[in-house]
Amino acid sequence: MSSTAITQRRVFRRTDDFTPGTPKLKLLQEALPQLGPTQVLIKVHAVALNYRDANIANGGNPWPVIPNGILCNDAAGEVIAVGEKVAALAVGNRVGPITDTENISGRETERSWLAANEDGVMADHLVFDEAVLCNLPDYLDWEEASVIPCAGVTAWSALKGMSIGQTVLIQGTGGVSVFALKLASAAGLRTILTSSSDAKLQQMREMYPSILTVNYSKIPDWDIEVMKLTGGVGVDIVVENGGASSLVKSLKCTRRGGVVSQVGYLSGQDPSHLRELIPTIIDRRINLRGINAGSKHDMEDLCAALTAARTPLKDLIDRTFAFEEAEEAVEYIWQGKQIGKIVLCL
């Protein structure tokens, strides 16, 4: 085991006070977990936030979470100590954890989500087993690398199976959406982007001039508009972020035999919106697949693809905050101000 004098860490834990206007996080000084034989100690350099983090902090997560847990599952850091039986990693490696620590190959039957079933990564030091860590691309800075484990792998998994020239519908301008937009553009896909903000759509068109856009707040029947944009055929795949309120419309504007990748639930869980779900799936022969980030193998494949093309990710970051400003960063996301990713810098 490599020697280290570090025994304490700074960490933000949830207050679990869901009253509007009250602090959602508390900064603490804690003893570091003891380093096991196959574990490594990581000095964190950047933590990226997702809407999921703000939702959990405000009591909106549809799955159980541990009390007063640590938020976030996107992080990038440097290995500074290793256990005596660590074989695949060494001091100095740049790493990030997978979001579901049970999902190594994609065939596992259990799951354990960071920031939900177990503590997340909003801390200045972390201890993880080497089996749940991936090497991050060397060409990226820490902030860019931090957006890969959750948002990046989710976007990668949601687009899996696409071919050059096919059409993808991407909903919104959050972290997963903008990462999916970058991957789709790099892969030669025709992209339709939806948002309720003309300003956000305009900003995306300036970055990706070839994309088509639809403002769903101005065009309530946006699924019909998408069908028009595809000549009545429908898109090949949807990166579905809305959940119950948008799912049926997403199905209706997907070509027969196409794919809807359900990656989010921004609209809540009102079952009244799903009355047409079953007949629409059957009628359009849609493959509806749930995306829970992805496996360790998926993350390794994404990092390999990014490295091969040396794809820059700086444009995916909307704003950075200091680690001490975590409360402000969570609120920024909760209010939906971001276009892309929010990152805490340490």
Secondary structure, DSSP 8 states (H G I E B T S, - for coil): -------EEEEEEE----STTS--EEEEEEE-----TTEEEEEEEEEEE-HHHHHHHTT--SS---TT-B--SEEEEEEEEE-TT--S--TT-EEEE-SBTT-SSS--S---BBTTTB--S-BSEEEEEGGGEEE--TTS-HHHHTTIIIIIHHHHHHTTT--TT-EEEEE-SBHHHHHHHHHHHHTT-EEEEEES-HHHHHHHHHH-TT-EEEETTT-TTHHHHHHHHTTTS-EEEEEE-S-HHHHHHHHHTEEEEEEEEE---TT---GGGGTTHHHHHHHHT-EEEE--S--HHHHHHHHHHHHHHT---GGGEEEEEEGGGHHHHHHHHHTT--SBEEEEE-
